[in-house]
């Protein structure tokens, strides 16, 4: 998390609450990372914030970077949108297979693509009203 703090450190100075967490098996968190586990951690973090007495659960803004953004897309794409007013995605990838293939060509077919953000982005975001049909 320490590498990500500079991205949001200015928010508390402007009276925004910030809740950050490490996924299981990342940073100082215990456990073994897995796609299902990361999604469970994301859902749990959202629920913790919703139940804090110092947070209005109807005014949430989620910020996810890289895999964090993919996990947010998955969680809210499956329907958990209560109180979420905005989602900010930074360097989020659309497909786990695409990233894997960039690192090790041909390895993407080994991954379960059901967790990829590209499966959920259309259900999260409305279709833009202006398109280029050329």
HELIX and SHEET records of a PDB file:
HELIX    1   1 UNK A    2  UNK A   13  1                                  12    
HELIX    2   2 UNK A   35  UNK A   50  1                                  16    
HELIX    3   3 UNK A   67  UNK A   77  1                                  11    
HELIX    4   4 UNK A   96  UNK A  103  1                                   8    
HELIX    5   5 UNK A  107  UNK A  110  5                                   4    
HELIX    6   6 UNK A  113  UNK A  115  5                                   3    
HELIX    7   7 UNK A  117  UNK A  119  5                                   3    
HELIX    8   8 UNK A  121  UNK A  124  1                                   4    
SHEET    1   A 2 UNK A  60  UNK A  65  0                                        
SHEET    2   A 2 UNK A  84  UNK A  90  1                                        
END                                                                             
